Amino acid sequence: MAIQADQTSSFKDLRHLLPVRRAIAICGAASGLLLIGAFLFEYVGGMAPCKLCIWQRWAHAAIIAISVAGLLIPGPRLARFALMAVILAATISGVIAGYHAGVEWQLWQGPSGCTAALTSDLSATMLVDQLLATPVIRCDEVPWSLFGISMAGWNSLFSLDIAAMALISVIAGSRSRPA
């Protein structure tokens, strides 16, 4: 019984340190910072994103939208539901980013065509010219890394941290309630 009482008090402590609404705000802000960083790398650093990078961005955009909705809609149940949706979106981002990092390390093969924006109503000559002028952004090359970890690797780590923080908040909130 003493161990159970200690666990219950630690969950109560976590509930006060990381309440659901604070966790939603932190998760949304973290995803926002990651998305801003990605856009800075693209528009300031000149590193065009590949298809897998874009997929990761969509997951972070979803986390931001879910977080805003979770903060604006009153009610603890809806806030917890928003936090569970954040867990799902952050996990998806982490898995896609982990897959992308594996493609960069040549552990497995990535998507067959990373990017191509071609229109089909062109003549064969114009289509070939457009194909030749289209830059190919490869998913299996590392454009930037820090401490040997690529942007996809860092995104995987941060996305899984976001999911873990949201999960801890959900568990602490549900365990510390009286039965």
PyMOL commands that place a pseudoatom at each C-alpha (Angstrom):
pseudoatom trace, name=CA, resn=MET, resi=1, chain=A, elem=C, hetatm=0, pos=[0.000, 0.000, 0.000]
pseudoatom trace, name=CA, resn=ALA, resi=2, chain=A, elem=C, hetatm=0, pos=[2.896, 2.363, 0.710]
pseudoatom trace, name=CA, resn=ILE, resi=3, chain=A, elem=C, hetatm=0, pos=[4.221, 1.981, -2.838]
pseudoatom trace, name=CA, resn=GLN, resi=4, chain=A, elem=C, hetatm=0, pos=[0.803, 2.714, -4.297]
pseudoatom trace, name=CA, resn=ALA, resi=5, chain=A, elem=C, hetatm=0, pos=[0.483, 5.818, -2.086]
pseudoatom trace, name=CA, resn=ASP, resi=6, chain=A, elem=C, hetatm=0, pos=[3.920, 7.010, -3.244]
pseudoatom trace, name=CA, resn=GLN, resi=7, chain=A, elem=C, hetatm=0, pos=[2.946, 6.506, -6.895]
pseudoatom trace, name=CA, resn=THR, resi=8, chain=A, elem=C, hetatm=0, pos=[-0.335, 8.336, -6.382]
pseudoatom trace, name=CA, resn=SER, resi=9, chain=A, elem=C, hetatm=0, pos=[1.427, 11.288, -4.759]
pseudoatom trace, name=CA, resn=SER, resi=10, chain=A, elem=C, hetatm=0, pos=[4.009, 11.417, -7.584]
pseudoatom trace, name=CA, resn=PHE, resi=11, chain=A, elem=C, hetatm=0, pos=[1.184, 11.488, -10.145]
pseudoatom trace, name=CA, resn=LYS, resi=12, chain=A, elem=C, hetatm=0, pos=[-0.450, 14.303, -8.163]
pseudoatom trace, name=CA, resn=ASP, resi=13, chain=A, elem=C, hetatm=0, pos=[2.856, 16.179, -8.289]
pseudoatom trace, name=CA, resn=LEU, resi=14, chain=A, elem=C, hetatm=0, pos=[3.055, 15.630, -12.046]
pseudoatom trace, name=CA, resn=ARG, resi=15, chain=A, elem=C, hetatm=0, pos=[-0.545, 16.748, -12.432]
pseudoatom trace, name=CA, resn=HIS, resi=16, chain=A, elem=C, hetatm=0, pos=[0.349, 20.069, -10.796]
pseudoatom trace, name=CA, resn=LEU, resi=17, chain=A, elem=C, hetatm=0, pos=[3.586, 20.472, -12.769]
pseudoatom trace, name=CA, resn=LEU, resi=18, chain=A, elem=C, hetatm=0, pos=[2.094, 19.537, -16.127]
pseudoatom trace, name=CA, resn=PRO, resi=19, chain=A, elem=C, hetatm=0, pos=[-1.662, 20.144, -16.181]
pseudoatom trace, name=CA, resn=VAL, resi=20, chain=A, elem=C, hetatm=0, pos=[-3.480, 19.257, -19.387]
pseudoatom trace, name=CA, resn=ARG, resi=21, chain=A, elem=C, hetatm=0, pos=[-3.859, 22.812, -20.692]
pseudoatom trace, name=CA, resn=ARG, resi=22, chain=A, elem=C, hetatm=0, pos=[-0.205, 23.651, -19.993]
pseudoatom trace, name=CA, resn=ALA, resi=23, chain=A, elem=C, hetatm=0, pos=[0.855, 20.452, -21.767]
pseudoatom trace, name=CA, resn=ILE, resi=24, chain=A, elem=C, hetatm=0, pos=[-1.310, 21.376, -24.761]
pseudoatom trace, name=CA, resn=ALA, resi=25, chain=A, elem=C, hetatm=0, pos=[0.284, 24.835, -24.889]
pseudoatom trace, name=CA, resn=ILE, resi=26, chain=A, elem=C, hetatm=0, pos=[3.827, 23.436, -24.608]
pseudoatom trace, name=CA, resn=CYS, resi=27, chain=A, elem=C, hetatm=0, pos=[3.211, 20.799, -27.278]
pseudoatom trace, name=CA, resn=GLY, resi=28, chain=A, elem=C, hetatm=0, pos=[1.698, 23.351, -29.661]
pseudoatom trace, name=CA, resn=ALA, resi=29, chain=A, elem=C, hetatm=0, pos=[4.552, 25.799, -29.048]
pseudoatom trace, name=CA, resn=ALA, resi=30, chain=A, elem=C, hetatm=0, pos=[7.175, 23.088, -29.579]
pseudoatom trace, name=CA, resn=SER, resi=31, chain=A, elem=C, hetatm=0, pos=[5.596, 22.058, -32.877]
pseudoatom trace, name=CA, resn=GLY, resi=32, chain=A, elem=C, hetatm=0, pos=[5.347, 25.704, -33.866]
pseudoatom trace, name=CA, resn=LEU, resi=33, chain=A, elem=C, hetatm=0, pos=[9.057, 26.198, -33.193]
pseudoatom trace, name=CA, resn=LEU, resi=34, chain=A, elem=C, hetatm=0, pos=[9.930, 23.073, -35.170]
pseudoatom trace, name=CA, resn=LEU, resi=35, chain=A, elem=C, hetatm=0, pos=[7.811, 24.268, -38.092]
pseudoatom trace, name=CA, resn=ILE, resi=36, chain=A, elem=C, hetatm=0, pos=[9.359, 27.745, -37.970]
pseudoatom trace, name=CA, resn=GLY, resi=37, chain=A, elem=C, hetatm=0, pos=[12.805, 26.126, -37.943]
pseudoatom trace, name=CA, resn=ALA, resi=38, chain=A, elem=C, hetatm=0, pos=[11.902, 24.046, -41.002]
pseudoatom trace, name=CA, resn=PHE, resi=39, chain=A, elem=C, hetatm=0, pos=[10.725, 27.143, -42.873]
pseudoatom trace, name=CA, resn=LEU, resi=40, chain=A, elem=C, hetatm=0, pos=[13.892, 29.022, -41.882]
pseudoatom trace, name=CA, resn=PHE, resi=41, chain=A, elem=C, hetatm=0, pos=[16.036, 26.181, -43.227]
pseudoatom trace, name=CA, resn=GLU, resi=42, chain=A, elem=C, hetatm=0, pos=[14.002, 26.303, -46.440]
pseudoatom trace, name=CA, resn=TYR, resi=43, chain=A, elem=C, hetatm=0, pos=[13.637, 30.031, -47.085]
pseudoatom trace, name=CA, resn=VAL, resi=44, chain=A, elem=C, hetatm=0, pos=[16.731, 31.439, -45.368]
pseudoatom trace, name=CA, resn=GLY, resi=45, chain=A, elem=C, hetatm=0, pos=[19.068, 28.456, -45.666]
pseudoatom trace, name=CA, resn=GLY, resi=46, chain=A, elem=C, hetatm=0, pos=[17.968, 27.518, -49.183]
pseudoatom trace, name=CA, resn=MET, resi=47, chain=A, elem=C, hetatm=0, pos=[17.353, 23.845, -48.342]
pseudoatom trace, name=CA, resn=ALA, resi=48, chain=A, elem=C, hetatm=0, pos=[14.295, 22.720, -50.294]
pseudoatom trace, name=CA, resn=PRO, resi=49, chain=A, elem=C, hetatm=0, pos=[12.263, 20.027, -48.518]
pseudoatom trace, name=CA, resn=CYS, resi=50, chain=A, elem=C, hetatm=0, pos=[11.698, 16.563, -49.941]
pseudoatom trace, name=CA, resn=LYS, resi=51, chain=A, elem=C, hetatm=0, pos=[8.373, 14.711, -49.884]
pseudoatom trace, name=CA, resn=LEU, resi=52, chain=A, elem=C, hetatm=0, pos=[9.081, 13.143, -46.480]
pseudoatom trace, name=CA, resn=CYS, resi=53, chain=A, elem=C, hetatm=0, pos=[9.963, 16.561, -45.012]
pseudoatom trace, name=CA, resn=ILE, resi=54, chain=A, elem=C, hetatm=0, pos=[6.611, 17.916, -46.181]
pseudoatom trace, name=CA, resn=TRP, resi=55, chain=A, elem=C, hetatm=0, pos=[4.764, 14.991, -44.579]
pseudoatom trace, name=CA, resn=GLN, resi=56, chain=A, elem=C, hetatm=0, pos=[6.476, 15.763, -41.268]
pseudoatom trace, name=CA, resn=ARG, resi=57, chain=A, elem=C, hetatm=0, pos=[5.421, 19.403, -41.549]
pseudoatom trace, name=CA, resn=TRP, resi=58, chain=A, elem=C, hetatm=0, pos=[1.769, 18.419, -41.976]
pseudoatom trace, name=CA, resn=ALA, resi=59, chain=A, elem=C, hetatm=0, pos=[1.871, 16.491, -38.705]
pseudoatom trace, name=CA, resn=HIS, resi=60, chain=A, elem=C, hetatm=0, pos=[3.270, 19.528, -36.889]
pseudoatom trace, name=CA, resn=ALA, resi=61, chain=A, elem=C, hetatm=0, pos=[0.644, 21.778, -38.470]
pseudoatom trace, name=CA, resn=ALA, resi=62, chain=A, elem=C, hetatm=0, pos=[-1.989, 19.347, -37.155]
pseudoatom trace, name=CA, resn=ILE, resi=63, chain=A, elem=C, hetatm=0, pos=[-0.465, 19.510, -33.658]
pseudoatom trace, name=CA, resn=ILE, resi=64, chain=A, elem=C, hetatm=0, pos=[-0.621, 23.309, -33.748]
pseudoatom trace, name=CA, resn=ALA, resi=65, chain=A, elem=C, hetatm=0, pos=[-4.259, 23.304, -34.913]
pseudoatom trace, name=CA, resn=ILE, resi=66, chain=A, elem=C, hetatm=0, pos=[-5.239, 20.693, -32.313]
pseudoatom trace, name=CA, resn=SER, resi=67, chain=A, elem=C, hetatm=0, pos=[-3.449, 22.651, -29.584]
pseudoatom trace, name=CA, resn=VAL, resi=68, chain=A, elem=C, hetatm=0, pos=[-5.184, 25.903, -30.486]
pseudoatom trace, name=CA, resn=ALA, resi=69, chain=A, elem=C, hetatm=0, pos=[-8.556, 24.149, -30.538]
pseudoatom trace, name=CA, resn=GLY, resi=70, chain=A, elem=C, hetatm=0, pos=[-7.780, 22.391, -27.251]
pseudoatom trace, name=CA, resn=LEU, resi=71, chain=A, elem=C, hetatm=0, pos=[-6.953, 25.688, -25.593]
pseudoatom trace, name=CA, resn=LEU, resi=72, chain=A, elem=C, hetatm=0, pos=[-9.953, 27.560, -26.992]
pseudoatom trace, name=CA, resn=ILE, resi=73, chain=A, elem=C, hetatm=0, pos=[-12.632, 24.943, -26.352]
pseudoatom trace, name=CA, resn=PRO, resi=74, chain=A, elem=C, hetatm=0, pos=[-13.567, 24.808, -22.650]
pseudoatom trace, name=CA, resn=GLY, resi=75, chain=A, elem=C, hetatm=0, pos=[-13.924, 21.578, -20.745]
pseudoatom trace, name=CA, resn=PRO, resi=76, chain=A, elem=C, hetatm=0, pos=[-11.447, 19.089, -19.297]
pseudoatom trace, name=CA, resn=ARG, resi=77, chain=A, elem=C, hetatm=0, pos=[-12.683, 16.149, -21.365]
pseudoatom trace, name=CA, resn=LEU, resi=78, chain=A, elem=C, hetatm=0, pos=[-12.216, 17.984, -24.645]
pseudoatom trace, name=CA, resn=ALA, resi=79, chain=A, elem=C, hetatm=0, pos=[-8.792, 19.178, -23.513]
pseudoatom trace, name=CA, resn=ARG, resi=80, chain=A, elem=C, hetatm=0, pos=[-7.747, 15.592, -22.730]
pseudoatom trace, name=CA, resn=PHE, resi=81, chain=A, elem=C, hetatm=0, pos=[-9.146, 14.477, -26.080]
pseudoatom trace, name=CA, resn=ALA, resi=82, chain=A, elem=C, hetatm=0, pos=[-7.078, 17.200, -27.777]
pseudoatom trace, name=CA, resn=LEU, resi=83, chain=A, elem=C, hetatm=0, pos=[-4.004, 16.014, -25.893]
pseudoatom trace, name=CA, resn=MET, resi=84, chain=A, elem=C, hetatm=0, pos=[-4.605, 12.447, -27.078]
pseudoatom trace, name=CA, resn=ALA, resi=85, chain=A, elem=C, hetatm=0, pos=[-4.908, 13.743, -30.650]
pseudoatom trace, name=CA, resn=VAL, resi=86, chain=A, elem=C, hetatm=0, pos=[-1.582, 15.563, -30.114]
pseudoatom trace, name=CA, resn=ILE, resi=87, chain=A, elem=C, hetatm=0, pos=[-0.048, 12.251, -28.997]
pseudoatom trace, name=CA, resn=LEU, resi=88, chain=A, elem=C, hetatm=0, pos=[-1.242, 10.615, -32.216]
pseudoatom trace, name=CA, resn=ALA, resi=89, chain=A, elem=C, hetatm=0, pos=[-0.031, 13.430, -34.509]
pseudoatom trace, name=CA, resn=ALA, resi=90, chain=A, elem=C, hetatm=0, pos=[3.338, 13.727, -32.749]
pseudoatom trace, name=CA, resn=THR, resi=91, chain=A, elem=C, hetatm=0, pos=[3.846, 9.963, -32.919]
pseudoatom trace, name=CA, resn=ILE, resi=92, chain=A, elem=C, hetatm=0, pos=[3.035, 10.019, -36.645]
pseudoatom trace, name=CA, resn=SER, resi=93, chain=A, elem=C, hetatm=0, pos=[5.559, 12.825, -37.150]
pseudoatom trace, name=CA, resn=GLY, resi=94, chain=A, elem=C, hetatm=0, pos=[8.163, 10.910, -35.144]
pseudoatom trace, name=CA, resn=VAL, resi=95, chain=A, elem=C, hetatm=0, pos=[7.612, 7.714, -37.130]
pseudoatom trace, name=CA, resn=ILE, resi=96, chain=A, elem=C, hetatm=0, pos=[7.779, 9.518, -40.490]
pseudoatom trace, name=CA, resn=ALA, resi=97, chain=A, elem=C, hetatm=0, pos=[10.918, 11.363, -39.387]
pseudoatom trace, name=CA, resn=GLY, resi=98, chain=A, elem=C, hetatm=0, pos=[12.478, 8.113, -38.134]
pseudoatom trace, name=CA, resn=TYR, resi=99, chain=A, elem=C, hetatm=0, pos=[11.663, 6.484, -41.466]
pseudoatom trace, name=CA, resn=HIS, resi=100, chain=A, elem=C, hetatm=0, pos=[13.209, 9.486, -43.228]
pseudoatom trace, name=CA, resn=ALA, resi=101, chain=A, elem=C, hetatm=0, pos=[16.363, 9.236, -41.105]
pseudoatom trace, name=CA, resn=GLY, resi=102, chain=A, elem=C, hetatm=0, pos=[16.590, 5.543, -42.029]
pseudoatom trace, name=CA, resn=VAL, resi=103, chain=A, elem=C, hetatm=0, pos=[16.320, 6.475, -45.700]
pseudoatom trace, name=CA, resn=GLU, resi=104, chain=A, elem=C, hetatm=0, pos=[19.122, 9.016, -45.215]
pseudoatom trace, name=CA, resn=TRP, resi=105, chain=A, elem=C, hetatm=0, pos=[21.315, 6.334, -43.589]
pseudoatom trace, name=CA, resn=GLN, resi=106, chain=A, elem=C, hetatm=0, pos=[20.456, 3.965, -46.500]
pseudoatom trace, name=CA, resn=LEU, resi=107, chain=A, elem=C, hetatm=0, pos=[18.930, 1.465, -44.059]
pseudoatom trace, name=CA, resn=TRP, resi=108, chain=A, elem=C, hetatm=0, pos=[15.950, 1.104, -46.412]
pseudoatom trace, name=CA, resn=GLN, resi=109, chain=A, elem=C, hetatm=0, pos=[14.719, 2.627, -49.626]
pseudoatom trace, name=CA, resn=GLY, resi=110, chain=A, elem=C, hetatm=0, pos=[12.592, 5.762, -49.617]
pseudoatom trace, name=CA, resn=PRO, resi=111, chain=A, elem=C, hetatm=0, pos=[9.726, 6.786, -51.879]
pseudoatom trace, name=CA, resn=SER, resi=112, chain=A, elem=C, hetatm=0, pos=[10.388, 6.308, -55.582]
pseudoatom trace, name=CA, resn=GLY, resi=113, chain=A, elem=C, hetatm=0, pos=[9.803, 9.922, -56.642]
pseudoatom trace, name=CA, resn=CYS, resi=114, chain=A, elem=C, hetatm=0, pos=[10.458, 12.579, -54.067]
pseudoatom trace, name=CA, resn=THR, resi=115, chain=A, elem=C, hetatm=0, pos=[9.123, 15.620, -55.915]
pseudoatom trace, name=CA, resn=ALA, resi=116, chain=A, elem=C, hetatm=0, pos=[7.845, 16.554, -59.338]
pseudoatom trace, name=CA, resn=ALA, resi=117, chain=A, elem=C, hetatm=0, pos=[5.402, 19.301, -60.237]
pseudoatom trace, name=CA, resn=LEU, resi=118, chain=A, elem=C, hetatm=0, pos=[4.672, 18.711, -63.894]
pseudoatom trace, name=CA, resn=THR, resi=119, chain=A, elem=C, hetatm=0, pos=[1.636, 19.595, -65.956]
pseudoatom trace, name=CA, resn=SER, resi=120, chain=A, elem=C, hetatm=0, pos=[0.383, 16.973, -68.390]
pseudoatom trace, name=CA, resn=ASP, resi=121, chain=A, elem=C, hetatm=0, pos=[-1.064, 19.256, -71.059]
pseudoatom trace, name=CA, resn=LEU, resi=122, chain=A, elem=C, hetatm=0, pos=[2.334, 20.035, -72.594]
pseudoatom trace, name=CA, resn=SER, resi=123, chain=A, elem=C, hetatm=0, pos=[3.932, 18.773, -75.776]
pseudoatom trace, name=CA, resn=ALA, resi=124, chain=A, elem=C, hetatm=0, pos=[6.599, 16.088, -75.446]
pseudoatom trace, name=CA, resn=THR, resi=125, chain=A, elem=C, hetatm=0, pos=[9.413, 18.614, -75.994]
pseudoatom trace, name=CA, resn=MET, resi=126, chain=A, elem=C, hetatm=0, pos=[8.066, 21.039, -73.410]
pseudoatom trace, name=CA, resn=LEU, resi=127, chain=A, elem=C, hetatm=0, pos=[7.507, 18.162, -70.975]
pseudoatom trace, name=CA, resn=VAL, resi=128, chain=A, elem=C, hetatm=0, pos=[11.128, 17.036, -71.358]
pseudoatom trace, name=CA, resn=ASP, resi=129, chain=A, elem=C, hetatm=0, pos=[12.313, 20.632, -70.880]
pseudoatom trace, name=CA, resn=GLN, resi=130, chain=A, elem=C, hetatm=0, pos=[10.210, 20.954, -67.751]
pseudoatom trace, name=CA, resn=LEU, resi=131, chain=A, elem=C, hetatm=0, pos=[11.518, 17.613, -66.453]
pseudoatom trace, name=CA, resn=LEU, resi=132, chain=A, elem=C, hetatm=0, pos=[15.095, 18.744, -67.000]
pseudoatom trace, name=CA, resn=ALA, resi=133, chain=A, elem=C, hetatm=0, pos=[14.433, 22.084, -65.292]
pseudoatom trace, name=CA, resn=THR, resi=134, chain=A, elem=C, hetatm=0, pos=[12.703, 20.511, -62.280]
pseudoatom trace, name=CA, resn=PRO, resi=135, chain=A, elem=C, hetatm=0, pos=[15.109, 20.222, -59.359]
pseudoatom trace, name=CA, resn=VAL, resi=136, chain=A, elem=C, hetatm=0, pos=[15.068, 16.805, -57.725]
pseudoatom trace, name=CA, resn=ILE, resi=137, chain=A, elem=C, hetatm=0, pos=[15.159, 16.931, -53.949]
pseudoatom trace, name=CA, resn=ARG, resi=138, chain=A, elem=C, hetatm=0, pos=[16.454, 13.601, -52.796]
pseudoatom trace, name=CA, resn=CYS, resi=139, chain=A, elem=C, hetatm=0, pos=[15.138, 12.035, -49.620]
pseudoatom trace, name=CA, resn=ASP, resi=140, chain=A, elem=C, hetatm=0, pos=[18.266, 9.946, -49.136]
pseudoatom trace, name=CA, resn=GLU, resi=141, chain=A, elem=C, hetatm=0, pos=[20.730, 12.817, -48.777]
pseudoatom trace, name=CA, resn=VAL, resi=142, chain=A, elem=C, hetatm=0, pos=[21.429, 14.717, -45.562]
pseudoatom trace, name=CA, resn=PRO, resi=143, chain=A, elem=C, hetatm=0, pos=[21.445, 18.460, -46.311]
pseudoatom trace, name=CA, resn=TRP, resi=144, chain=A, elem=C, hetatm=0, pos=[22.327, 19.434, -42.692]
pseudoatom trace, name=CA, resn=SER, resi=145, chain=A, elem=C, hetatm=0, pos=[23.250, 17.646, -39.485]
pseudoatom trace, name=CA, resn=LEU, resi=146, chain=A, elem=C, hetatm=0, pos=[24.227, 18.472, -35.924]
pseudoatom trace, name=CA, resn=PHE, resi=147, chain=A, elem=C, hetatm=0, pos=[26.266, 16.005, -33.840]
pseudoatom trace, name=CA, resn=GLY, resi=148, chain=A, elem=C, hetatm=0, pos=[25.821, 13.456, -36.638]
pseudoatom trace, name=CA, resn=ILE, resi=149, chain=A, elem=C, hetatm=0, pos=[22.016, 13.642, -36.467]
pseudoatom trace, name=CA, resn=SER, resi=150, chain=A, elem=C, hetatm=0, pos=[20.129, 14.947, -39.505]
pseudoatom trace, name=CA, resn=MET, resi=151, chain=A, elem=C, hetatm=0, pos=[17.134, 17.281, -39.407]
pseudoatom trace, name=CA, resn=ALA, resi=152, chain=A, elem=C, hetatm=0, pos=[14.874, 14.237, -39.820]
pseudoatom trace, name=CA, resn=GLY, resi=153, chain=A, elem=C, hetatm=0, pos=[16.587, 12.555, -36.878]
pseudoatom trace, name=CA, resn=TRP, resi=154, chain=A, elem=C, hetatm=0, pos=[16.198, 15.625, -34.689]
pseudoatom trace, name=CA, resn=ASN, resi=155, chain=A, elem=C, hetatm=0, pos=[12.553, 15.943, -35.731]
pseudoatom trace, name=CA, resn=SER, resi=156, chain=A, elem=C, hetatm=0, pos=[11.972, 12.321, -34.775]
pseudoatom trace, name=CA, resn=LEU, resi=157, chain=A, elem=C, hetatm=0, pos=[13.481, 12.900, -31.328]
pseudoatom trace, name=CA, resn=PHE, resi=158, chain=A, elem=C, hetatm=0, pos=[11.567, 16.139, -30.715]
pseudoatom trace, name=CA, resn=SER, resi=159, chain=A, elem=C, hetatm=0, pos=[8.281, 14.729, -32.045]
pseudoatom trace, name=CA, resn=LEU, resi=160, chain=A, elem=C, hetatm=0, pos=[8.531, 11.705, -29.772]
pseudoatom trace, name=CA, resn=ASP, resi=161, chain=A, elem=C, hetatm=0, pos=[9.346, 14.072, -26.869]
pseudoatom trace, name=CA, resn=ILE, resi=162, chain=A, elem=C, hetatm=0, pos=[6.160, 16.003, -27.639]
pseudoatom trace, name=CA, resn=ALA, resi=163, chain=A, elem=C, hetatm=0, pos=[4.177, 12.739, -27.671]
pseudoatom trace, name=CA, resn=ALA, resi=164, chain=A, elem=C, hetatm=0, pos=[5.787, 11.623, -24.389]
pseudoatom trace, name=CA, resn=MET, resi=165, chain=A, elem=C, hetatm=0, pos=[5.036, 14.934, -22.665]
pseudoatom trace, name=CA, resn=ALA, resi=166, chain=A, elem=C, hetatm=0, pos=[1.407, 14.770, -23.765]
pseudoatom trace, name=CA, resn=LEU, resi=167, chain=A, elem=C, hetatm=0, pos=[1.152, 11.131, -22.666]
pseudoatom trace, name=CA, resn=ILE, resi=168, chain=A, elem=C, hetatm=0, pos=[2.628, 11.895, -19.238]
pseudoatom trace, name=CA, resn=SER, resi=169, chain=A, elem=C, hetatm=0, pos=[0.116, 14.703, -18.790]
pseudoatom trace, name=CA, resn=VAL, resi=170, chain=A, elem=C, hetatm=0, pos=[-2.809, 12.458, -19.770]
pseudoatom trace, name=CA, resn=ILE, resi=171, chain=A, elem=C, hetatm=0, pos=[-1.657, 9.638, -17.456]
pseudoatom trace, name=CA, resn=ALA, resi=172, chain=A, elem=C, hetatm=0, pos=[-0.934, 11.976, -14.539]
pseudoatom trace, name=CA, resn=GLY, resi=173, chain=A, elem=C, hetatm=0, pos=[-4.303, 13.676, -14.960]
pseudoatom trace, name=CA, resn=SER, resi=174, chain=A, elem=C, hetatm=0, pos=[-6.265, 10.439, -15.047]
pseudoatom trace, name=CA, resn=ARG, resi=175, chain=A, elem=C, hetatm=0, pos=[-4.348, 8.632, -12.261]
pseudoatom trace, name=CA, resn=SER, resi=176, chain=A, elem=C, hetatm=0, pos=[-4.494, 11.456, -9.753]
pseudoatom trace, name=CA, resn=ARG, resi=177, chain=A, elem=C, hetatm=0, pos=[-8.300, 11.669, -9.801]
pseudoatom trace, name=CA, resn=PRO, resi=178, chain=A, elem=C, hetatm=0, pos=[-10.218, 10.018, -7.009]
pseudoatom trace, name=CA, resn=ALA, resi=179, chain=A, elem=C, hetatm=0, pos=[-12.032, 6.859, -8.136]
for i in range(1, 179): cmd.bond("trace and resi %d" % i, "trace and resi %d" % (i + 1))
show_as sticks, trace
zoom trace
